[in-house]
Amino acid sequence: MFPVRKLIRTLVFTGAVAALCTGTALAADASAIPYEATVSAPTASLLEAPEDGSAVAVSLENGNRLVLLSEDDGSGWLSAAYEAGEDEVYTGYIASDAVSVQTLGRVSILTEDASLLEDAEEDSEALTPLGQGASLEVLGYSDGWFYVEAKGKTGYVPLSNVGCEVVTTSKLKLRAEPDGGGEVLAVLDKGVALTPLDAEEEWYQISYDGQEGYISSEYVEPSEADSFTVENPAMTDGEAVLAYAQQFLGNRYVWGGTSLTKGCDCSGYVMQIYAQFGVSLPHSSAAIRNHGTKVSYSEMEVGDVVCYSGHVGIYAGNGQIINALNSRAGICYTNVNYAPIVTIRRML
């Protein structure tokens, strides 16, 4: 499987957009910095042309993640790329009201004469002035530029104009309270840029993707924007599995179900998560034990499937699994040792 963030990096750093096409052309007004979105409608279609009734390139479900390749110009359509499997990337157009843009964090303006620019070029037209201290939502970043939203508009600012903190570890948890046991609100990737609302010695209070919470100051570092280099290394296979699985936290448990959005049971959840990565698993917690490669408890890594008597889940790190537990809890985190472990399987 070609993880979505790896797809973004490929589009950003190699410019090889045309090589990823599968019979559909990209919009001429493609953004200089691709960014990410999630399908927010129950179902949606990536169409071959930006018009109702156009041929469907690929059908999508709620929660599917895409790379957006054009800005919202008011037409109601966005150019996008979707990876359905290894070497299977579709491009086309999706209705802008069918997706939710994923913000990466916030940065603040350092200079007094900064402007939001139309393009990622120093001599580009200024869309609106940005006062010193202005806070911007980061949508994407590449090659010395942030793609941001400010004052209801989207555009570009050079890194020399902004200041931020940068996440230095993969999968940093945003917690509801400033302690290691608080509720996990979100998980931040390495390289995410943000501006703390309040900073203490051990914890930063931040706003991230519409939620306010706390992150450990141990895993962020300040960046002087004029020397700022964003790092967002490829996820491991297991990290990519977990990142996809986490999108469905809080969704319903339904015995016998296989829908990640409408309801699933424990094996249906694991089956559908791994189907996204090209791994075919049976809809049976007992039968799943016979797939993949057995690993020991000490070798267990994020993304491994943990099998119990009558139950399965996906290891999420820090002594937890993510699983469709029961009709009361739904898809949630559970202690990995909540019951005796039968076997641990690595599927990728």
LOSE-761837 format. One record per residue: residue in three letters; z, y negated, x negated of N, C-alpha, C, O in turn. Coordinates in steps of 0.2 Angstrom, whole numbers, plus 5000, padded with zeros to 4 digits. Each point is the difference from the previous one (the first is absolute). Layout:
BEGIN
AlaZYXZYXZYXZYX
...
This chain:
BEGIN
Met500050064996500049945004500049944996500350004994
Phe499349955008500049944996500449945003499849975005
Pro500950024993500449965004499849935001499649984996
Val500649995010499749945002500149954995499549964998
Arg501150034998500149954995499650014994499849964997
Lys500050115002499550014995499349985002499749974995
Leu500150035011499449985002500049925000499549974998
Ile501150005003500049924999499949994993499649954999
Arg500750084997499949984993499350024997499849964996
Thr499950095007499350014998499649955002499549974996
Leu500550005010499649955003500249944996499549964999
Val501150024999500249944997499750004993499749954998
Phe500550104998499950004993499450024997499849984995
Thr499850065009499350024998499549975003499450004998
Gly500749975009499549975003499550055003499449985002
Ala500750094998499650055001500050015008500050065002
Val499949895002500150015007499450045003500050045004
Ala499449944993499450045003500050074999499750045003
Ala500649984991500150074999500450045005499950065000
Leu500549915003500450035005499750005007500350035004
Cys499249944997499750005007499750075002499850044995
Thr500349975011499750065003499549995005500150025006
Gly499449944992499449995005500149935004499649995004
Thr500949974995500149945003500149944995500250014995
Ala499549945007500049944995500649965001500350005006
Leu500049974989500549955000499849945003499549974999
Ala501049995003499949935002499849964994500350014995
Ala499349945007499849964994500649954998500049974995
Asp500450025010500649954999500650044997500649985002
Ala499350074995500650044998500549964996499849964995
Ser500850055006500549964996500050024993499850064998
Ala500449894998500050024993500650054998499950034995
Ile500649975009500550044999500250055006500249975005
Pro499650094995500150045005500750015002500549994995
Tyr499750025011500750005002500150065005499550035002
Glu501149985000500250065004500249995007500349945001
Ala499550105003500249995007500150075003499850054997
Thr500649965009500150065003499849995007500049955003
Val499750105000499850015007500649995004500450045000
Ser499649915004500549985005499950025007500450015004
Ala498950004998499950035006500150075001500050044995
Pro500049995011500150075001499450044996500150054997
Thr499349935004499450034997499649944998500049945003
Ala499550074992499549954999499450034996500150064998
Ser499449905002499450034996499849954995500049945001
Leu499850094993499649964995499350015002499750065000
Leu499949885002499450005002499549994994500149964996
Glu499250065005499549984995499849935001499749984995
Ala500449995010499849935001500649965003500350035004
Pro499749904995500649975003499849985008499949945001
Glu500050115003499949985007500250065004499950064998
Asp500349935008500250065005499450045001499449975001
Gly500750094999499450055002499750024994499650055000
Ser500649934994499750024994500250074998500550035003
Ala499150014993500250074998500650004997500249954996
Val500250105005500750014997499950034993499750065000
Ala500649914995500050034993500550055000499950064997
Val500749935005500650045001500549985005500149945001
Ser500250115002500549985005500750004997500150044995
Leu500349915007500749994996500550015006499949995006
Glu500750024991500650015004500549944998500049974995
Asn500550025009500649964999500350024993500250065000
Gly499949894996500350014994499650024994500249994994
Asn499150025007499550014995500049944996500049945002
Arg499950064991500049944996499349994997499650054998
Leu500249895002499349984998500149944994500549974999
Val498950034998500049944995499549955004499450025001
Leu500849925000499649955003499649964994500349994995
Leu499150005007499549984995499749935002499649974996
Ser500650005009499849945002500649965004500550035002
Glu499549914998500549965003499949995008499450015002
Asp501149975002499949995007499649935001500449954999
Asp499050055002499649945001500049985007499649955002
Gly500850085003500049985007499550045004499949995006
Ser499750054991499550045003500350065004499750035005
Gly500949994993500350065004499950064996500250055002
Trp499449954992499950064996500149994993500049954997
Leu500350115000500150004993499650054997500050065002
Ser499849934992499750054996500550044996500549974998
Ala499550105002500550044998499850074997499450025001
Ala501050014995499950064997500650055002500549985000
Tyr499350085002500550055001499850074997499550025000
Glu501150004996499950074997500250065004500650005002
Ala499050045000500150065004500250064996500350055003
Gly499549954991500250054995499749994993499749954999
Glu500450094997499749994993499249995000499750045003
Asp500149914994499349985000499749995007499450015001
Glu501049985004499849995007500249935002500650005004
Val499149954994500249935002499549975004499449994999
Tyr500849985007499649975005500149935000500549974999
Thr498949995002500149935000499649985007499650035002
Gly500649915000499749985007500449945002500349964996
Tyr499850035011500349955003500550025005499950055004
Ile500749914996500550025005500249945004500049944997
Ala500250065009500249945004500749984997500450034998
Ser499649905001500649974996500650015004500650004997
Asp499450015010500650005004500250085000500550015003
Ala499250034993500250075000500450024994500250064999
Val499949894996500350014994500649954999500049955003
Ser500550074993500549964998500049994992500050054997
Val499949895001500049994993500750014996500549985003
Gln499550064992500650014996500149954995499650004995
Thr500949975005500249954995500450034995500450055001
Leu499549934992500350034995500649974997500450024996
Gly499749925007500649964998499949935000499649975004
Arg500849994993499949925000500149974993500350034996
Val499349925003500049964994500249935002499849985006
Ser500449984990500149935001499749954995499850024994
Ile499949925009499749964996500449964995500549975002
Leu499350034991500449964995499749934999500449964998
Thr499050035003499749944998499949955006500150025005
Glu499949924993500049945005499350005004499949975005
Asp499650044991499349995003499650065001499450005000
Ala500950055002499650075002499749995006500249975005
Ser499350074996499650015006499850075002499950044995
Leu500049975011499850075002499249995000499749965003
Leu500050084993499350004999499650055004500250055002
Glu499249934999499550045004499850074997500050055003
Asp499949944990499850064996500450004994500449964998
Ala499650104998500450014994499649974994499850044996
Glu500149895005499749974994500349935000500249975005
Glu499950014989500449934998499649945004500449965002
Asp499050044998499649955004499950015007499549965003
Ser500850095000499950015007500349955004500449964998
Glu499350035009500249955004500750015002500250065001
Ala500249895000500750005002500150015007499749955004
Leu500650104999500150005007500649965003500049975005
Thr500550034991500649965002500549994994500050054996
Pro500349895003500550004995500650045001500250015005
Leu500150014989500650045000500649964997499949994993
Gly500649995010500549964997500450054995500150065001
Gln500349914994500450034996500550045004500449975004
Gly499750094994500650045004499750045006500450045003
Ala499049954999499750035005500050084999499950024995
Ser500350015011500050084999499450035003499849985006
Leu499950064991499350035002500150085001500350034996
Glu499449995009499950085001499550024995499449985001
Val500750074995499550034996499750065004500350055002
Leu499049954998499650055003499750054995499950065001
Gly499949914993499750044995500049964993500249945000
Tyr499650094995500049974994499550034995499950065000
Ser499849904995499650034995499849944995499849955002
Asp500150074992499749964995500249935000499649955000
Gly501150045000500249935000500149965006500149945000
Trp499850095006500049975006500450045005500050065000
Phe500349905005500350035006499649985006499849955000
Tyr500150105004499749995007500649995005500450055000
Val499749895003500649995003499849975007499549985002
Glu501150025002499949965007500549945000500650014998
Ala499249945003500449945000499849955006499449995001
Lys501049985003499949955005499450035005499649965002
Gly500550104999499550035005499350024997499650015004
Lys500349984990499450014997500150054994500550014997
Thr498950025001500050054995499649974994499449975002
Gly500850044992499649974994500350034994500350055000
Tyr499549914995500250024993500449954996499949945001
Val500650084995500349964995500050034994500250064999
Pro499849914995500050034994500750014998500549975002
Leu499650084994500750024998500449944996500650005000
Ser499049964997500349944996500449955005500449964998
Asn499550055009500349955004500650035004500349975004
Val499950104994500550035004500550034996499950014994
Gly500750005009500550044997500350055004499950005006
Cys500350064991500250055004500450054996500149994994
Glu500250065010500350064996499650065001499650005006
Val500450044990499550065000500450065000500450014995
Val499550045009500350065001499750044994499450014999
Thr501150024997499850044994500150075000499950044995
Thr500249995011500150075001499650025006500049965005
Ser499850114995499750025006500550025006500650024998
Lys499249965008500550025006500649975000500650045000
Leu499549894999500649975000500249995008499649975004
Lys501050054998500249995007500349945001500449974997
Leu499350005009500349945003500550025005499950045005
Arg500749944994500650025004500349955005499949944998
Ala500450085007500249955005500649964997500249955002
Glu500250094994500649974997500050004992499750044998
Pro500749924999500050004993500450054997500549984996
Asp499350085005500450064997499550065000499550005003
Gly500750054992499550054999500050055006499550045000
Gly500949955005500050045006499749975006500050045006
Gly499849904994499749975006499450035003499650044996
Glu500349955010499450025004499349984996500049944998
Val499650115001499349984997499549975005499850035004
Leu500149914994499549965005499350014998499550005004
Ala500450014989499350004998500050034993500650004997
Val498850025000500050024993499549964997499450005002
Leu500749974992499649954997499750044994500350044996
Asp499049955003499750024994500149964994500149945000
Lys499850094994500049974994499449955000499550015002
Gly500749934995499549945000500049965006499749944999
Val500750075006500149965006500349934997500550004997
Ala499249945005500349944998500449975006499750015006
Leu500849964993500449975005500549954998500149994994
Thr500149975010500549944999500650015003500150005006
Pro500550014991500650015003500249955004499949944998
Leu500550075008500349955004500649984997500249945001
Asp500250114996500649994997500150054994499850065001
Ala500549924994500050044994500850014998500349954999
Glu499950115000500750014997499950044994499450024999
Glu501150004998500050044994499650065001499650034996
Glu500650015009499850075001499550015005499650055000
Trp500349905005499650015006499649935001500349954999
Tyr499150065003499649945002499950015008499850065002
Gln500349895001499850005007499249975001499949954997
Ile499750095006499349985000499750015007500350035005
Ser499249944996499650015007499350044998499749984995
Tyr500250085008499550044998499750035006500350035004
Asp499049964997499750035006500349995006500050045005
Gly500349894996500349995007500750025000500349995006
Gln500050044989500750025000500449974995499849994994
Glu500849995007500549974995500550064998500350035004
Gly499849984990500450054997500249984993499949954997
Tyr500350115000500349994993499750054995499950065002
Ile499949924992499850054995500449994994500349954999
Ser499850104997500450004994499649964995499450014998
Ser501049944999499749964995499850034993499749984996
Glu500650095004499850044994499350014999499750014995
Tyr499949995011499450025000499449955001499550015003
Val500749934996499649945001500049964994500650004996
Glu498949965002500049964994499749935002499450015003
Pro500849944995499749935001499350004996500050034995
Ser499549935008499450004996499849925000500049975005
Glu499850014988499749945000499350015002499650044997
Ala500249925008499350015003499550004995499550035001
Asp500549924994499549994995499850064996499550014997
Ser501050045002499950064996500150065005500150064997
Phe499849935009500250065005499450055000499449985001
Thr500850084999499550065000500350045005500650034999
Val499149985007500250055005499950074998499450024998
Glu501150035002499950074999500150035006500549995004
Asn499050064998500150045006499750064998499450025003
Pro500950024993499750074998499950055005500349995005
Ala499250054994499950055005500650045002500450024995
Met499750005011500650045002499850074998499550024999
Thr501150025000499950074999499850035007500049965005
Asp499750104995499850035006500650005005499949995006
Gly500750034991500650005005500249945003500249995006
Glu499749954990500249945002499549975005500249975005
Ala499250054995499549985005500150045006500049975006
Val500250094994500250045006500649975003500049995006
Leu500549994990500649975003499849935004500349985005
Ala499349984991499849935003499750015006500149965005
Tyr499550094996499650015007500550035005500049985006
Ala500550074992500450025005500549955002500250015006
Gln500049944990500549955002499749965006500449965003
Gln499050034998499749965005500250025007500049965005
Phe500250104996500250035006500750015002500250035005
Leu500249944990500750005001500249975007499749955002
Gly500850085002500249985006499650035006500149995006
Asn499350044993499650025005500350075003500550024997
Arg499250005009500450055004499950074997499550024996
Tyr501050025005500050074999499850035007500349995005
Val499250064995499850045005499950074998499550014996
Trp500850035007500050074998499350035001499749995006
Gly499950044989499450025001499449954999499450015000
Gly500949924999499549954999499749994993500350024995
Thr499149955005499749994993499749935000499649994995
Ser500649965009499849945000500549954996500650005002
Leu499249974993500549964996500249945004500549974998
Thr499150015007500249945003500350015007500449975003
Lys499350095000500350015007500550065000500450005005
Gly499750034990500650054999499850064997499450035001
Cys501050004994499950064997500750034998500549975000
Asp499450104998500650034998500050004992499649974997
Cys500950075000500050004993499450024996499849974996
Ser500050095006499450034997499349965002499649994996
Gly500449985010499449965002500049944996499549984998
Tyr501149995000500049944996499850014993499649974998
Val500750084999499750024993499350025000499649984995
Met500250065010499350025000499549945000499550004997
Gln500749955008499549945001500149954994499549974998
Ile501150034999500049954994499650034994499649974997
Tyr500450105002499650034995499350005001499650014996
Ala500249995011499350015002499749934997499450004999
Gln500949955001499849934998499850014992499649964998
Phe500650094999499950004993499650074998500050024995
Gly499750005010499550064999500350065000499750054998
Val501049965004500350074999500150025007500349975005
Ser499550094996500050035007500650055000500150054996
Leu500449935009500650045000500150035008499749975004
Pro500650084996500150035007500549965004500549974997
His499550045010500549965004500650055001500150035006
Ser500249994989500650055000500449984994499850004994
Ser500849995007500549994994500150064996500149994994
Ala499850075009500150064996499450014996500050024994
Ala499449975009499450014996499849954995499750024995
Ile500649925005499949954995500350024993499849984995
Arg500750065006500350034994499650044995500150004994
Asn499350025009499650044996499449964997499550034997
His500549915004499549954997500249964994500649994999
Gly499049994997500149964994500450044995499950065000
Thr500449914995500350034994500849995001500249945001
Lys500150114998500850005000500249964994499850014994
Val500749955007500449964995500750015001500250015006
Ser500249984989500750015000500349935003499749955000
Tyr501050055002500349955002500049944995499949945001
Ser500250084992500149954995499349974998500049954997
Glu499450085005499449984999499749965006499449975000
Met501050035006499749965006499849934999500449964997
Glu499150025005499749935000499849985007499950035004
Val500149904996499849975006499350035002499550014996
Gly500550005011499450035003500050085001499650025004
Asp500850014992500150075001500250025007500449965003
Val499450104999500250025007500750044999500050054997
Val500549935007500650044999500150045007500049985005
Cys500150094994500050055005500750025002500350024995
Tyr499949985011500650035002499950065005499450015002
Ser501150025000499950055006499849965006500549975003
Gly498950044999499849965007499849934999500049965005
His500050014989499949934999499649994993500150034996
Val499549915004499749984994500049925000500149975005
Gly499950004989500049934999499749984993499850054997
Ile500149895002499749984994500549964996500349955002
Tyr499850074991500549974996499849934999499449984998
Ala501149975003499949935000500349974994500049944999
Gly500350104997500449974994500749985002500250005006
Asn500349994989500749985001500350055005500449985004
Gly499550084995500350055004499950005008500450035004
Gln499049954998499850005007499350035001499650004995
Ile500350025011499450025002499849965006500449975003
Ile498950024998499849975006499750055005499650044997
Asn500649965009499850065004500149985007500349955002
Ala499350095002500150005008500650045002499950065000
Leu500749915000500650045001500150035007500150065000
Asn500049905005500150035006499849945005499849954998
Ser500350075009499849955005500549945000499849955003
Arg500850054994500449955000499949954994500049945001
Ala499850094994499949964994499349984998499949954997
Gly499650095006499349994998499950014993500350044996
Ile499249925002499850004992500549964997500049945001
Cys500350094994500649964997500150034993499750054998
Tyr500849924998500250034994500650045001500449995005
Thr499750064991500550055001500250024993499650014995
Asn501150015004500250024993499650074999500050045004
Val499849964990499650064998500450075000499750055001
Asn500949944999500550065000500350015007500650035000
Tyr499149945005500450005006500050075003500450025004
Ala499250034993500050075002499850044993499749974996
Pro500450095004499850044994499250004999499750015005
Ile500149984989499349994999499750074998500350044996
Val499249985008499750074999499550004994500050044995
Thr499649905004499550004995499749925000500149975005
Ile499750014989499749944999499350014998499950044995
Arg499649935008499350014999499649934998500149955003
Arg499550064991499649944998499350015003499750054998
Met500149915006499350015003499449974996499550025002
Leu500749934994499449974997500150014992499649974996
